[in-house]
Structure formats: C-alpha cells, structure tokens
Amino acid sequence: RMDPRCKTVDVEKDLVDWQKPLLWQVGYLAEKYDEWVHQPVDRPIRLFHSDFLESLSKTAWYVVFMVWTPVVLYLSWVSYTSLAQGNTRLFSSFTTVYSIPIHKYYFPFIFLLGMFLWSLLEYLIHRFVFHMKPPASNYYLITLHFLLHGQHHKSPFDSSRLVFPPVPASIVIGFFYGILQLLLPEVLGLSVFAGGLCGYVVYDMMHYYLHYGSPKKGTYLYGLKAYHVKHHFEHQKSGFGITTRFWDHPFRTLIPEETFEKED
C-alpha cells in the first residue's frame, strides 16, 4: 500500500530516468533539484551502477545494533577499568596543583554527557549538513547532498536506507573519536566517546522505528513519530530533532503545535 502523501512517479515526465542509477543524474537538475527532492515517492532508489557500491549503501536496521553495541560495551569496560586505576586527572596538562582526579564512579555521568553531546551533534548534522541547500550551479554538492540525505527525503520508506551503513559510518565515527582524543585526556575522551556512540545507536534505531514502528497513541514515541512525519511531508525546514525535540527549542526550529492539534 502506497503512502497517500507520496507522489506517483510519472516515468515519462519525471526529471530523472528511474531506469538508471540516480546519483549521477541529480546534479544536472540544478535549480530544480530542491523542489524535486522534497516531493516524496514510495519506491526504492538505485544510487550506483556498481552492485558492490550499491550494497555498501544499504543496511538492515539490526546490523547497526549488532555492529556497534559490542563496541560501546567494550569501550565502556575499558574506560571504567582505566578510571578505576585512579590516575586520570582533568587539567593535568596545564597545572599539577589544581588538576582534578576523575573517579571511576564518575563514569556513568561522563557516559551520559557523551549521549547528551550526541543529541546536539545529531541536531546540528541533520540541520546544517543533511539540510543544506546545495547551490544550483554546483553539480558535486547536489550529488553529495543526495547521497547523504536527499535520497532519504525522496524515498522516505526505503527500509534499506533508513540507518547509516557501518562502513561509511566508521569513517565518521573515527573522525569524532580523533577530535575527542585531541581535546580530552585519553580515558576521559574514551568515556565521552562511548556515550556518544551509544547515543548514535539509539538515534539510528529510533529513526528506523519512527518510519516503520506503530507506537501507541499518546506515548512519547507516538509524538516523535508524528513530529518526524511532519518533517518529511510538510515542514522540511524545521523539526530536525529525531530522538528528542529538545534542541529544536533553543534553535527555534520547532514545528508549531497547532499543526498537530488541527489533525487530532
């Protein structure tokens, strides 16, 4: 059953050839790209000619959980046992007199701080990277936008592309790990990173559920699902929070409540 809010693809008149991979075509849409990509269709998208590359761009939701949960558990164990040795101190590189010892009992709080920081990062990436409006004249930025997030808005019900494939994800995750190692003492950076990675896994699972789950009316998840559906079909320039609406408040991108009340 096709979602009634999706447009039917008119193969004869559509701006791209659906018989061929779309990734290398979208850049030629130029100023028509932004409007085209925000007209959702309910059909799978092929991105690449190569079967191998195409397979790397698709992932079943449970793969994310299976790949990253053991990593989160292992890093948490390493962080906690390292803190338990009692030689991790904050600010020790600047001052030995005022450096603060980091006790092993602080680990859950540092882990939660990592999850909190992830929620901010989730918002910022979704809003400023995934929803950048690529310049009409720039073929490569349009192509990049479509690869990162445009294809998800074009085909929001393609279940194989609702979570981030582990191979490209590991490059991004490695980048953030490197930044935390530069900014913080090693064990502290690792503890924050473990929490952040856990936040990412929750986010990807949640994003899949918001598209395919059936939460009970009146629950927190029901509200989030309604919110995310609005983001896809009506308010693409707001409602960037996935796991929480929290950051939509200070950044003033909250989807107005009255749009939900009207439907209820």
C-alpha positions, 0 to 999 in steps of 0.5 A: 500500500502506497503512502497517500502523501507520496507522489506517483512517479510519472516515468515519462515526465519525471526529471530523472530516468528511474531506469538508471542509477540516480546519483549521477543524474541529480546534479544536472537538475540544478535549480530544480533539484530542491523542489524535486527532492522534497516531493516524496515517492514510495519506491526504492532508489538505485544510487550506483551502477556498481552492485558492490557500491550499491550494497555498501549503501544499504543496511538492515536496521539490526546490523547497526545494533549488532555492529556497534553495541559490542563496541560501546560495551567494550569501550565502556569496560575499558574506560571504567577499568582505566578510571578505576586505576585512579590516575586520570586527572582533568587539567593535568596538562596545564597545572599539577596543583589544581588538576582534578582526579576523575573517579571511576564512579564518575563514569556513568555521568561522563557516559551520559554527557557523551549521549547528551553531546550526541543529541546536539551533534545529531541536531546540528548534522541533520540541520546544517549538513543533511539540510543544506541547500546545495547551490544550483550551479554546483553539480558535486554538492547536489550529488553529495547532498543526495547521497547523504540525505536527499535520497532519504527525503525522496524515498522516505520508506526505503527500509534499506536506507533508513540507518547509516551503513557501518562502513561509511559510518566508521569513517565518521565515527573515527573522525569524532573519536580523533577530535575527542582524543585531541581535546580530552585526556585519553580515558576521559575522551574514551568515556565521552566517546562511548556515550556518544556512540551509544547515543548514535545507536539509539538515534539510528534505531529510533529513526528506523522505528519512527518510519516503520514502528506503530507506537501507541497513541499518546506515548512519547514515541507516538509524538516523535513519530508524528513530529518526524512525519511532519518533517518529511511531508510538510515542514522540511525546514524545521523539526530536525530533532529525531530522538528528542525535540529538545534542541529544536527549542533553543534553535527555534526550529520547532514545528508549531503545535497547532499543526498537530492539534488541527489533525487530532 
